[in-house]
Amino acid sequence: MPWADTALSMCYTYGRNLPHDSPWGEPMAYKSDIEIARAADKRPIQEIGDKLGIPPEHLLPYGHDKAKVEQAFINSVQSRKNGRLILVTAINPTPAGEGKTTTTVGLGDGLNRIGKKAAVCIREASLGPNFGMKGGAAGGGYAQVIPMEDMNLHFTGDFHAITSAHALLSAMIDNHIYWGNRCGIDVRRVQWRRVVDMNDRALRQINLSLGGVANGFPREGGFDITVASEVMAILCLARDLKDLQQRLGDMIVAYRSDRSPVFCRDIRADGAMTVLLKDAMQPNLVQTLENNPAFVHGGPFANIAHGCNSVIATTMALKLADYVVTEAGFGADLGAEKFLNIKCRKAGLVPDCVVLVATIRAMKMNGDVAKADLDPENVAAVKRGCANLGRHIENLKSFGLPVIVAINRFVTDTDAEVGTVKAYVAEQGSEAIVARHWELGSEGAADLATRVAEIADSGASQFAPIYDDDLGLFEKIETIARRIYRADDVLADRKIRDQLKLWEDQGYGNLPVCIAKTQYSFSTDPNLRGAPAGHSLPVREVRLSAGAGFVVVVCGEIMTMPGLPRVPAAESIRLNEDGQIEGLF
């Protein structure tokens, strides 16, 4: 499902139709993702670390199959040369499934299979969608990261630490106001919202401090999901604990009546928050089904956040592996744009190659075919739907990057349909390669891995962000709207434009922008598939994330606190008689 960034429908499609065996000689027809994961031959995490030269004493184990990497070791490898950086992104998500995370894992395994020293860097999963729309963030089929259940639930507690650090600041702000308000906070201008890592629409807007004098000064507030917290973004962008505390202190939590900002450090919360986040800052090491190293660290949701794994995990992996495969959330118009304009800009990263994931089924949906009608061959619909793919190819190339398309193949795909996509991609000046990693593991990704390595090694990348730091904030929004979304104009009222100008006057004009909008379309209309042009980008709200170092631009009807669907996945999740989790995958 779209919140999960994985091809969830694939497990059922393959399970019904595949006539052959898996790479391990077991019939795939009766194997679900979780069954495959539970049957995996996991190796002790120290063995996985050894593949990258991480000494056991620098691993902090969480059980036998996951560990955190100590900051002291990370510091010790900073002088090493970087490996090649490969970004995996995708077309706009559809209910048909694209399989971006699955492809990221499969490509990492494929690179190791052809003799390359490779590591995978992906993001952690939020509890909200796992209990809402049923999904996860660990890949699927025979291209998974394990332990799958742990990763999609509490894992190593990073998100809980972020939620707690955020909540501490929330409590300290209201406590500061209660005990005299030394900083002169205007209670009408408290910017800091609360967070919880769960989908709960009832908390979007609330009234605080009701019940009398003893409970403080009543005011309006609200909740976002933890992934949308500025604390999450800071953890993903900070290089070390010193940088983390500096960024936390830079967060603006409120304004005085004269509109001057009140910072987190003014409330004296940055030190204690850093203490709560000390362990969460250390990247998590796990393994793929084929026992290759994978770092899982940082938050998802590129529709409401910047949606990239942590800088500290990526930069460390580049020092340890010759090839690092990472992903960015949702479609390339969201995740890849933010990876390239925000993360790479902040961390000094230069991608060597981009892999754009697409499926034949998603092409059909972009060609106006209903989900129930995707199985029969429909070359005409595939041709119509390729416009979405072409738009993403063009956008990615505008960053100066070589692009290769991975066709994540389903068993129902016909040769004529696959040939149509290959021909279309060739017309765009790129290359499309069929990948069958879900079905065959690294064997199914070997061709893709070989070509990706060749491109990454060729030096073809001429990467540059699509706007300069000194461009105005509104002009940056317009640049993304026009060059990435193909919008004709940006609709923003005077209040929003004045706010952006005020931030520029306060010294924040050099920040990049992080646009929050629907993931389903280039436009803000989730039902407008394909490659729409000539639409408008309506800006509803802007938020300054001074600590993270970007301006959030909320567009259309997107919510920073999702709600649960009519029938949430939580209704089906339980423990069976053997104590195993059912219904989560």
MISE-447908 format. One record per residue (C-alpha): residue in three letters; z, y, x. Coordinates in steps of 0.25 Angstrom, whole numbers, always signed. Each point is the difference from the previous one (the first is absolute). Example, Ala and Ser with C-alpha at 12.3 -4.5 7.8 and 13.67 -1.06 7.14 Angstrom:
2
code,pz,py,px
ala,+31,-18,+49 .
ser,-2,+14,+6 .
//
This chain:
585
code,pz,py,px
met,+0,+0,+0 .
pro,-2,+14,+5 .
trp,+14,+3,+3 .
ala,+1,-12,+9 .
asp,-13,+3,+9 .
thr,-3,-15,+0 .
ala,-10,-9,-7 .
leu,+9,-6,-10 .
ser,-10,-6,-9 .
met,-7,-7,+12 .
cys,+11,-11,+0 .
tyr,-4,-4,-14 .
thr,-15,+1,+2 .
tyr,+0,-9,+13 .
gly,+11,-9,-6 .
arg,-9,-3,-12 .
asn,-13,-2,+7 .
leu,+1,-4,+15 .
pro,-5,-14,+2 .
his,+3,-2,+14 .
asp,+13,+0,+9 .
ser,+8,+10,+7 .
pro,-1,+1,+15 .
trp,+13,-8,+1 .
gly,-7,-12,-8 .
glu,+7,+3,-13 .
pro,-7,+2,-13 .
met,+1,+15,-4 .
ala,-3,-2,-15 .
tyr,+15,-2,-2 .
lys,+6,+10,+10 .
ser,+5,+14,-4 .
asp,+3,+11,+10 .
ile,+15,-3,+0 .
glu,-2,-15,+1 .
ile,-9,+2,+12 .
ala,+10,+9,+6 .
arg,+12,-10,-2 .
ala,-8,-11,+6 .
ala,-3,+8,+13 .
asp,+5,-5,+14 .
lys,+8,+13,+4 .
arg,+4,+1,+14 .
pro,+13,+7,+5 .
ile,-2,+15,+1 .
gln,+3,+0,+14 .
glu,-13,-9,+3 .
ile,-8,+11,-8 .
gly,+6,+11,+8 .
asp,-3,-7,+13 .
lys,-15,+0,-4 .
leu,+1,+15,+2 .
gly,+9,+0,+12 .
ile,+13,+4,-8 .
pro,+12,-6,+7 .
pro,+10,-7,-10 .
glu,+11,+9,+4 .
his,-8,+12,-6 .
leu,-2,-7,-13 .
leu,+11,+2,-11 .
pro,-2,-13,-9 .
tyr,+2,+1,-15 .
gly,+0,-15,-2 .
his,-9,-9,+8 .
asp,-14,+6,-5 .
lys,+1,+15,+1 .
ala,+6,+10,+10 .
lys,+1,+14,+4 .
val,-5,+5,+13 .
glu,+10,+9,+8 .
gln,-3,+14,+3 .
ala,+3,-2,+15 .
phe,-11,-10,+1 .
ile,-10,+10,-7 .
asn,+4,+11,+9 .
ser,-3,-10,+12 .
val,-14,-2,-3 .
gln,-5,+14,-3 .
ser,-7,+2,+13 .
arg,-9,-12,-3 .
lys,-15,+2,-4 .
asn,-3,-1,-15 .
gly,-8,-11,-6 .
arg,-11,+2,-10 .
leu,+4,+5,-14 .
ile,-7,-6,-12 .
leu,+2,+6,-14 .
val,-2,-8,-12 .
thr,-2,+7,-13 .
ala,-7,-3,-13 .
ile,-9,+5,-12 .
asn,+8,+6,-12 .
pro,+9,-11,-6 .
thr,-4,-8,-12 .
pro,+6,-11,-8 .
ala,-10,-9,+6 .
gly,+7,+1,+13 .
glu,-4,+4,+14 .
gly,+9,-7,+10 .
lys,+3,+11,+10 .
thr,+13,-5,+5 .
thr,-6,-14,+0 .
thr,-11,+4,+8 .
thr,+9,+8,+10 .
val,+7,-13,+3 .
gly,-12,-9,+0 .
leu,-7,+9,+10 .
gly,+13,+0,+9 .
asp,+0,-15,+0 .
gly,-15,+0,+2 .
leu,+1,+8,+12 .
asn,+10,-9,+6 .
arg,-9,-12,-3 .
ile,-11,+6,+8 .
gly,+9,+2,+12 .
lys,+5,+14,-2 .
lys,+14,+4,+1 .
ala,+2,+7,-13 .
ala,+12,+5,-9 .
val,+0,+4,-15 .
cys,+7,+12,-5 .
ile,+2,+1,-15 .
arg,+10,+7,-10 .
glu,+12,-5,-7 .
ala,+1,-2,-15 .
ser,+7,+8,-10 .
leu,+9,-7,-10 .
gly,-6,+8,-12 .
pro,-14,-6,-1 .
asn,+5,-14,+3 .
phe,+9,+0,-12 .
gly,-10,+8,-8 .
met,-15,-4,+2 .
lys,+2,-13,+8 .
gly,-4,+1,+14 .
gly,+4,+1,+14 .
ala,-5,+5,+14 .
ala,-2,-12,+8 .
gly,-14,-5,-1 .
gly,-4,-12,-8 .
gly,-6,-14,+2 .
tyr,-1,-4,+14 .
ala,+1,+14,+5 .
gln,+14,+3,-2 .
val,+12,+6,+7 .
ile,+13,-8,-1 .
pro,+11,-1,-5 .
met,-7,+5,-12 .
glu,+12,+0,-10 .
asp,+9,+7,+10 .
met,-11,+11,+3 .
asn,-2,+3,-15 .
leu,+15,+1,-3 .
his,+11,+6,+8 .
phe,-6,-4,+14 .
thr,+8,+6,+11 .
gly,+6,+11,-9 .
asp,-9,+12,+5 .
phe,-3,+5,-14 .
his,+15,-1,-4 .
ala,+4,+8,+12 .
ile,-10,+11,-4 .
thr,+5,+0,-14 .
ser,+14,+1,+5 .
ala,-3,+11,+10 .
his,-8,+8,-11 .
ala,+12,-2,-9 .
leu,+10,+5,+10 .
leu,-8,+13,+1 .
ser,-1,+1,-15 .
ala,+15,-1,-1 .
met,+3,+9,+11 .
ile,-9,+11,-6 .
asp,+8,+0,-13 .
asn,+13,-1,+7 .
his,-3,+12,+9 .
ile,-3,+8,-13 .
tyr,+13,-5,-6 .
trp,+9,+4,+11 .
gly,-4,+14,+1 .
asn,-15,+0,+3 .
arg,+1,+6,+14 .
cys,-15,+0,+2 .
gly,-2,+8,-13 .
ile,-9,-11,-6 .
asp,-7,+5,-13 .
val,+3,-12,-9 .
arg,-13,+3,-8 .
arg,-7,-2,+13 .
val,+5,-13,+5 .
gln,-13,-8,+5 .
trp,+7,-13,+4 .
arg,-3,-11,-11 .
arg,+7,-13,+0 .
val,-6,-14,+3 .
val,+1,-15,-4 .
asp,-9,-11,+4 .
met,-3,-4,-14 .
asn,-10,+4,-11 .
asp,+8,+8,-10 .
arg,-7,+10,-8 .
ala,+13,+4,-7 .
leu,+5,+7,+13 .
arg,-12,+9,+3 .
gln,+7,+12,-6 .
ile,+15,+0,-2 .
asn,+12,+9,-2 .
leu,+11,+0,+11 .
ser,+15,+3,+1 .
leu,+2,-1,-15 .
gly,+15,-2,-5 .
gly,+7,+12,+4 .
val,+5,+9,+12 .
ala,+5,-12,+8 .
asn,-14,-6,+0 .
gly,-7,+12,+7 .
phe,-10,+10,-5 .
pro,-10,-5,-10 .
arg,-15,+0,+3 .
glu,-13,-7,-2 .
gly,-4,-11,+10 .
gly,-8,-12,+1 .
phe,-4,-13,+7 .
asp,-12,-5,+8 .
ile,-2,-14,+5 .
thr,+6,-2,+14 .
val,-14,-1,+7 .
ala,-3,+14,-5 .
ser,+12,+5,+8 .
glu,-2,+10,+11 .
val,+10,-9,+8 .
met,-10,-11,-1 .
ala,-11,+8,+5 .
ile,+9,+5,+11 .
leu,+4,-14,+4 .
cys,-15,-4,+1 .
leu,-4,+12,+8 .
ala,+12,+2,+10 .
arg,-1,-5,+14 .
asp,+15,-3,+3 .
leu,+14,+3,-5 .
lys,+0,+14,+6 .
asp,-13,+3,-7 .
leu,+5,-6,-13 .
gln,+12,+9,+0 .
gln,-8,+12,+3 .
arg,-9,-2,-11 .
leu,+11,-4,-10 .
gly,+6,+14,+4 .
asp,-13,+7,-3 .
met,+0,-5,-14 .
ile,+1,+12,-10 .
val,+9,-4,-11 .
ala,+2,+13,-8 .
tyr,-3,+15,+0 .
arg,+10,+12,-1 .
ser,-3,+11,-11 .
asp,-8,+7,+11 .
arg,-9,-12,+1 .
ser,+5,-3,+14 .
pro,+1,-15,+3 .
val,+12,-8,+1 .
phe,-2,-12,+10 .
cys,+6,-14,+1 .
arg,+7,+4,+13 .
asp,+7,+12,-8 .
ile,+6,-10,-9 .
arg,+4,-8,+13 .
ala,-5,-13,-5 .
asp,-11,-3,+11 .
gly,+10,-7,+9 .
ala,+6,-9,-10 .
met,-14,-3,-6 .
thr,-5,-4,+14 .
val,+12,-10,+1 .
leu,-4,-6,-13 .
leu,-15,-2,+5 .
lys,+3,-4,+14 .
asp,-3,-15,-2 .
ala,-11,+3,-10 .
met,-8,+8,+11 .
gln,-2,-13,+8 .
pro,-13,-7,-4 .
asn,+1,-14,-6 .
leu,-7,-11,+7 .
val,-5,-12,-9 .
gln,-12,-10,+1 .
thr,-12,-4,-7 .
leu,-3,-14,-5 .
glu,-7,-3,+13 .
asn,+13,+5,+8 .
asn,-6,+13,+5 .
pro,+8,+12,+1 .
ala,+1,+10,-11 .
phe,+8,+13,-1 .
val,+4,+4,-14 .
his,+6,+14,-1 .
gly,-1,+12,-8 .
gly,-4,+3,-15 .
pro,-12,-2,-9 .
phe,-5,+8,-12 .
ala,-11,+9,+6 .
asn,-2,+5,-14 .
ile,+13,+8,+0 .
ala,+4,-1,+15 .
his,-8,+0,+13 .
gly,+0,-15,-1 .
cys,+0,-5,+15 .
asn,+8,-9,+8 .
ser,+9,+7,+10 .
val,-4,+7,+12 .
ile,+10,-7,+9 .
ala,-5,-14,-4 .
thr,-15,+4,+2 .
thr,+2,+7,+13 .
met,+9,-11,+5 .
ala,-10,-11,-4 .
leu,-11,+8,+8 .
lys,+8,-2,+12 .
leu,+2,-15,-2 .
ala,-13,-5,-5 .
asp,-15,+2,+4 .
tyr,-3,+2,-15 .
val,+8,+5,-11 .
val,-4,-2,-15 .
thr,+7,+10,-10 .
glu,-3,+4,-14 .
ala,+1,+12,-9 .
gly,+4,+0,-14 .
phe,-10,-1,-12 .
gly,-14,+5,+1 .
ala,-6,+7,+12 .
asp,+0,+13,-8 .
leu,+16,+0,+0 .
gly,+5,-9,+11 .
ala,-10,+1,+11 .
glu,-1,+15,-2 .
lys,+15,+2,+2 .
phe,+0,-10,+12 .
leu,-11,+8,+6 .
asn,+4,+14,-3 .
ile,+15,-2,+0 .
lys,+5,-12,+8 .
cys,-11,+1,+11 .
arg,+2,+15,+1 .
lys,+15,-1,+1 .
ala,+0,-12,+10 .
gly,-12,+3,+8 .
leu,-6,-13,-4 .
val,-15,-3,+1 .
pro,-6,-12,-8 .
asp,-11,-8,+7 .
cys,-6,-6,-13 .
val,+2,+0,-15 .
val,-1,-12,-9 .
leu,-3,+3,-14 .
val,+3,-11,-10 .
ala,-8,-3,-12 .
thr,-2,-11,-10 .
ile,-12,-4,-8 .
arg,+9,+0,-13 .
ala,+5,+14,+3 .
met,-15,+4,+1 .
lys,-3,-5,-13 .
met,+12,+7,-6 .
asn,-5,+13,+6 .
gly,-13,-4,-7 .
asp,+7,+0,-13 .
val,+2,-15,-2 .
ala,+13,-4,-7 .
lys,+10,-8,+7 .
ala,-2,-12,-9 .
asp,-15,+0,+3 .
leu,+0,+0,+15 .
asp,-3,-14,+3 .
pro,-15,-1,-4 .
glu,-10,+5,+10 .
asn,-3,+14,-2 .
val,-9,+6,+11 .
ala,-3,+13,-8 .
ala,+15,+3,-2 .
val,+3,-2,+15 .
lys,-11,+10,+3 .
arg,+6,+10,-9 .
gly,+14,-2,+5 .
cys,-4,+1,+15 .
ala,+0,+16,-2 .
asn,+15,-1,+2 .
leu,-1,-8,+13 .
gly,-11,+10,+5 .
arg,+9,+12,-3 .
his,+11,-6,+8 .
ile,-9,-4,+12 .
glu,-5,+15,+0 .
asn,+14,+6,+0 .
leu,+5,-9,+11 .
lys,-12,+3,+9 .
ser,+3,+15,-2 .
phe,+12,-2,+8 .
gly,-9,-5,+12 .
leu,+4,-15,-2 .
pro,-9,-12,+0 .
val,+2,-8,-13 .
ile,-2,-15,-3 .
val,+1,-6,-14 .
ala,+7,-12,-2 .
ile,-4,-8,-12 .
asn,+12,-7,-5 .
arg,-7,-12,-6 .
phe,+4,-7,-13 .
val,-5,-14,-4 .
thr,-8,+6,-12 .
asp,-8,+10,+9 .
thr,-15,-4,+1 .
asp,-9,+1,+12 .
ala,-8,+10,-8 .
glu,+12,+9,-2 .
val,+5,-1,+14 .
gly,-14,+3,+5 .
thr,-1,+13,-9 .
val,+13,+5,+6 .
lys,-5,-3,+14 .
ala,-13,+7,-2 .
tyr,+6,+12,-6 .
val,+10,+2,+11 .
ala,-11,-2,+10 .
glu,-7,+12,-7 .
gln,+12,+8,+3 .
gly,-1,-3,+15 .
ser,+12,-10,+0 .
glu,+1,-15,+0 .
ala,+7,-9,-10 .
ile,+6,-13,+4 .
val,+5,-11,-9 .
ala,+14,-4,+2 .
arg,+7,-13,-5 .
his,+14,+2,+6 .
trp,+7,-2,-14 .
glu,-6,-14,-1 .
leu,-1,-4,+15 .
gly,+10,+9,+8 .
ser,-5,+5,+14 .
glu,-12,-9,-1 .
gly,-5,+7,-12 .
ala,+2,+14,+8 .
ala,-6,-4,+13 .
asp,-13,+6,-2 .
leu,+6,+13,-5 .
ala,+10,+0,+12 .
thr,-11,-2,+10 .
arg,-9,+12,-5 .
val,+13,+9,-2 .
ala,+4,-3,+14 .
glu,-14,+4,+5 .
ile,+0,+13,-7 .
ala,+14,+3,+4 .
asp,-4,-2,+14 .
ser,-13,+7,+0 .
gly,+6,+14,+0 .
ala,-7,+4,-12 .
ser,+11,+8,-6 .
gln,-1,+15,+0 .
phe,+12,+2,-9 .
ala,+5,+14,-5 .
pro,+7,+4,-12 .
ile,-8,+7,-11 .
tyr,+7,+13,+1 .
asp,+7,+9,+10 .
asp,+15,+3,+1 .
asp,-2,+15,-2 .
leu,-8,-1,-13 .
gly,+8,+5,-12 .
leu,+7,-10,-8 .
phe,-8,+3,-13 .
glu,-13,-1,+9 .
lys,+5,-14,+5 .
ile,+2,-5,-14 .
glu,-14,+5,-4 .
thr,-6,-7,+13 .
ile,+6,-13,-5 .
ala,-4,+2,-14 .
arg,-15,+4,+3 .
arg,-2,-9,+12 .
ile,+7,-13,-4 .
tyr,+1,+1,-15 .
arg,-13,+8,-2 .
ala,+7,+9,-10 .
asp,-7,+14,-3 .
asp,+13,+7,+0 .
val,+15,+0,+1 .
leu,+8,+5,-13 .
ala,+13,+6,+4 .
asp,+8,+11,-7 .
arg,+5,+13,+7 .
lys,+14,-6,+1 .
ile,-5,-11,+9 .
arg,-9,+9,+8 .
asp,+11,+10,+2 .
gln,+9,-12,+5 .
leu,-10,-5,+10 .
lys,-1,+15,+5 .
leu,+15,+1,+1 .
trp,+1,-13,+9 .
glu,-11,+5,+9 .
asp,+7,+13,+2 .
gln,+13,-8,+3 .
gly,-8,-7,+11 .
tyr,-4,-13,-7 .
gly,-15,+3,-1 .
asn,-4,-9,+11 .
leu,+5,-13,-7 .
pro,-9,-10,-6 .
val,-1,-3,-15 .
cys,+4,-13,-7 .
ile,-7,-1,-13 .
ala,+7,-8,-11 .
lys,-10,-5,-11 .
thr,-5,-13,-7 .
gln,-4,-11,+9 .
tyr,-11,-5,-9 .
ser,-10,+11,+1 .
phe,-6,+11,+9 .
ser,+4,+9,-11 .
thr,+13,+2,-7 .
asp,-5,-8,-12 .
pro,+4,-15,+2 .
asn,-11,-5,-9 .
leu,-11,+7,+8 .
arg,-5,-11,+9 .
gly,-12,+0,+10 .
ala,-3,+13,+8 .
pro,+3,+11,-10 .
ala,-4,+14,+5 .
gly,+0,+14,-6 .
his,+14,-1,-6 .
ser,+13,+9,+3 .
leu,+13,-3,+7 .
pro,+11,+5,-9 .
val,+13,+3,+9 .
arg,+12,-1,-8 .
glu,+11,+2,+10 .
val,+2,+2,+15 .
arg,+12,-5,+9 .
leu,+3,+4,+14 .
ser,+4,-11,+8 .
ala,+4,+8,+12 .
gly,+7,-11,+8 .
ala,-11,-10,-2 .
gly,-10,+11,+3 .
phe,-9,+0,-11 .
val,-2,+7,-14 .
val,-1,-10,-12 .
val,-10,+4,-11 .
val,+2,-7,-13 .
cys,-12,-1,-8 .
gly,-4,-4,-14 .
glu,+10,-9,-7 .
ile,+5,-8,+12 .
met,+15,-2,-1 .
thr,+9,-1,+12 .
met,+9,-9,-8 .
pro,-8,-12,-6 .
gly,+4,-6,-13 .
leu,+0,-15,-3 .
pro,-11,-6,-8 .
arg,+1,-6,-14 .
val,+4,-13,+5 .
pro,+6,+1,+14 .
ala,-1,-11,+10 .
ala,+16,+0,+0 .
glu,+0,-7,-13 .
ser,-6,-13,+7 .
ile,+8,+1,+13 .
arg,+11,-10,+2 .
leu,+6,-11,+9 .
asn,-4,-15,-3 .
glu,+9,-12,+1 .
asp,-3,-1,+15 .
gly,+4,+15,+2 .
gln,-14,+4,+3 .
ile,-6,+13,-6 .
glu,-10,-1,-11 .
gly,-8,+11,-7 .
leu,+0,+9,+12 .
phe,-14,-4,+4 .
//
